[in-house]
Amino acid sequence: MGSIPINGSSFAFQTRAFFCIRRAPSRVLLKRMNERNEPEVVRSETEWRARLGPERYHILREAGTERPFTGSLLELTAEGRYLCGGCGAALFTAEAKFESHCGWPSFTEPEELERVRLLEDHSHGMLRTEVRCKRCDSHLGHVFDDGPGPKRTRYCINSLSLDFQPK
């Protein structure tokens, strides 16, 4: 068992799965890696708020995080695709989904790597990699290097940032 400092407090953990965020950051300070890639879908903040509602707006536009083990897509096992909740872009497949026991839906990889943007995230006193939809620049979650398979990636994604399209 180890511990990590977050905002002056130390939190114990037993597995690397702990590194999924437990609460939403008030502000995420990001170093953009792909500045030249402007989103295809652009809306005003008023339009986003009206379209998404308060909970989804907080996750997708303010880089928030839903509470662990509460998401509607966490235990879904049906065949189909997971779409961006902001713009409808196809992001993940059911075949890439696996149970990581971290409290959020997890995927080994996106349907197409070109459909997501990866950004450095220095919030909560740690360095992580944020995952955003490339089409609308909405926050999806984070990717970690402790997943199964040869790529060892675990895309830890908020249920509220996705819509499910059955096959």
C-alpha positions as CSV (number, residue, x, y, z in Angstrom):
1,M,0.0,0.0,0.0
2,G,1.2,3.5,-0.8
3,S,0.0,7.1,-0.6
4,I,0.0,10.1,-2.8
5,P,-0.4,13.8,-1.8
6,I,-3.4,15.6,-3.3
7,N,-3.9,19.2,-2.2
8,G,-1.9,18.8,1.0
9,S,-3.7,15.6,2.1
10,S,-2.4,12.0,1.6
11,F,-4.7,9.4,0.2
12,A,-3.9,5.7,0.5
13,F,-4.2,3.4,-2.5
14,Q,-3.5,-0.3,-3.2
15,T,-3.7,-0.4,-7.0
16,R,-2.9,1.8,-9.9
17,A,-6.6,2.0,-10.6
18,F,-6.8,4.7,-7.9
19,F,-5.5,7.2,-10.3
20,C,-8.9,7.7,-11.9
21,I,-10.0,11.1,-10.6
22,R,-12.3,10.9,-7.6
23,R,-13.8,14.4,-7.9
24,A,-14.0,17.1,-10.6
25,P,-11.3,19.7,-10.7
26,S,-12.4,23.3,-10.5
27,R,-9.9,24.3,-13.2
28,V,-7.8,22.0,-15.3
29,L,-4.5,23.5,-16.4
30,L,-3.6,21.9,-19.6
31,K,-0.6,22.2,-21.9
32,R,-2.1,21.7,-25.3
33,M,-0.2,19.2,-27.4
34,N,-2.1,19.6,-30.7
35,E,-2.7,23.4,-30.9
36,R,-3.1,23.4,-34.7
37,N,-6.1,21.1,-34.5
38,E,-9.1,23.3,-34.1
39,P,-12.4,21.6,-33.3
40,E,-14.8,21.0,-36.2
41,V,-17.9,21.7,-34.0
42,V,-17.9,25.1,-32.4
43,R,-20.7,26.4,-30.2
44,S,-21.1,29.3,-27.8
45,E,-21.1,28.4,-24.0
46,T,-24.8,29.4,-24.0
47,E,-25.5,26.9,-26.8
48,W,-23.5,24.1,-25.0
49,R,-25.3,24.7,-21.7
50,A,-28.7,24.5,-23.4
51,R,-27.8,21.4,-25.4
52,L,-26.1,19.4,-22.6
53,G,-27.8,20.3,-19.4
54,P,-25.9,21.0,-16.1
55,E,-24.3,17.6,-15.4
56,R,-23.1,16.9,-18.9
57,Y,-22.0,20.5,-19.3
58,H,-19.8,20.2,-16.2
59,I,-18.2,17.0,-17.5
60,L,-17.8,17.8,-21.2
61,R,-17.1,21.5,-21.1
62,E,-15.5,22.1,-17.7
63,A,-13.5,18.9,-17.5
64,G,-15.5,17.6,-14.6
65,T,-15.7,14.0,-13.4
66,E,-18.7,12.0,-12.3
67,R,-18.6,10.1,-9.0
68,P,-17.1,6.6,-9.4
69,F,-19.4,3.6,-9.8
70,T,-22.4,5.8,-10.6
71,G,-22.3,6.0,-14.4
72,S,-25.1,4.4,-16.5
73,L,-22.6,2.9,-19.0
74,L,-20.2,1.3,-16.4
75,E,-21.8,-2.2,-16.5
76,L,-23.2,-2.1,-20.0
77,T,-22.1,-5.1,-22.0
78,A,-24.2,-4.8,-25.2
79,E,-22.6,-4.7,-28.6
80,G,-22.4,-1.3,-30.2
81,R,-20.5,2.0,-30.3
82,Y,-19.8,4.8,-27.8
83,L,-20.4,8.2,-29.2
84,C,-19.3,11.6,-27.9
85,G,-22.1,13.2,-25.8
86,G,-21.2,16.6,-27.2
87,C,-21.2,16.0,-31.0
88,G,-22.0,12.3,-31.7
89,A,-18.6,11.4,-33.1
90,A,-17.9,7.6,-32.8
91,L,-15.2,7.2,-30.2
92,F,-15.1,3.7,-28.8
93,T,-16.4,0.2,-29.6
94,A,-18.0,-2.3,-27.2
95,E,-15.1,-4.7,-28.2
96,A,-12.6,-2.4,-26.6
97,K,-14.5,-2.1,-23.3
98,F,-13.2,-4.0,-20.3
99,E,-13.8,-4.0,-16.5
100,S,-11.0,-2.2,-14.8
101,H,-12.7,-1.9,-11.4
102,C,-11.8,1.9,-11.3
103,G,-15.4,3.1,-11.2
104,W,-15.7,4.4,-14.8
105,P,-16.1,2.7,-18.2
106,S,-12.7,1.7,-19.5
107,F,-11.5,1.0,-23.0
108,T,-8.3,-0.4,-24.4
109,E,-8.2,2.1,-27.3
110,P,-10.4,4.5,-29.3
111,E,-12.2,3.3,-32.4
112,E,-9.8,5.6,-34.3
113,L,-6.9,7.3,-32.5
114,E,-7.4,10.3,-34.8
115,R,-10.8,11.0,-33.2
116,V,-9.4,11.9,-29.8
117,R,-6.9,14.5,-28.6
118,L,-4.5,13.8,-25.8
119,L,-3.4,16.6,-23.5
120,E,-1.2,17.0,-20.5
121,D,-3.2,17.5,-17.3
122,H,-1.4,18.8,-14.2
123,S,-4.5,19.1,-11.9
124,H,-4.6,17.5,-8.4
125,G,-0.8,17.6,-8.1
126,M,-0.2,14.8,-10.6
127,L,0.7,14.5,-14.2
128,R,-2.0,12.7,-16.3
129,T,-3.1,12.6,-19.9
130,E,-6.5,14.0,-20.6
131,V,-8.7,12.6,-23.4
132,R,-10.8,15.0,-25.4
133,C,-13.1,14.5,-28.5
134,K,-11.1,15.9,-31.4
135,R,-14.3,17.0,-33.3
136,C,-15.8,19.2,-30.5
137,D,-13.0,19.5,-27.9
138,S,-15.2,18.0,-25.2
139,H,-13.5,16.4,-22.1
140,L,-14.0,12.6,-22.0
141,G,-11.7,11.4,-19.2
142,H,-8.1,10.3,-18.9
143,V,-5.8,7.6,-20.4
144,F,-3.4,5.6,-18.2
145,D,-0.6,3.1,-19.0
146,D,-1.9,0.2,-16.9
147,G,-4.4,-1.4,-19.3
148,P,-4.5,-4.9,-20.7
149,G,-3.1,-5.9,-24.1
150,P,0.0,-5.0,-25.9
151,K,-0.6,-1.2,-25.9
152,R,-1.1,-1.2,-22.1
153,T,-3.6,1.7,-22.3
154,R,-6.7,2.2,-20.2
155,Y,-9.0,5.0,-21.4
156,C,-11.0,5.8,-18.2
157,I,-14.0,7.7,-19.6
158,N,-17.0,9.4,-17.9
159,S,-20.4,7.8,-18.7
160,L,-21.9,11.2,-19.0
161,S,-19.5,12.1,-21.7
162,L,-20.7,9.3,-23.9
163,D,-23.9,8.1,-25.7
164,F,-24.3,4.4,-26.5
165,Q,-25.5,3.3,-30.0
166,P,-26.5,-0.4,-30.0
167,K,-25.5,-2.5,-32.9
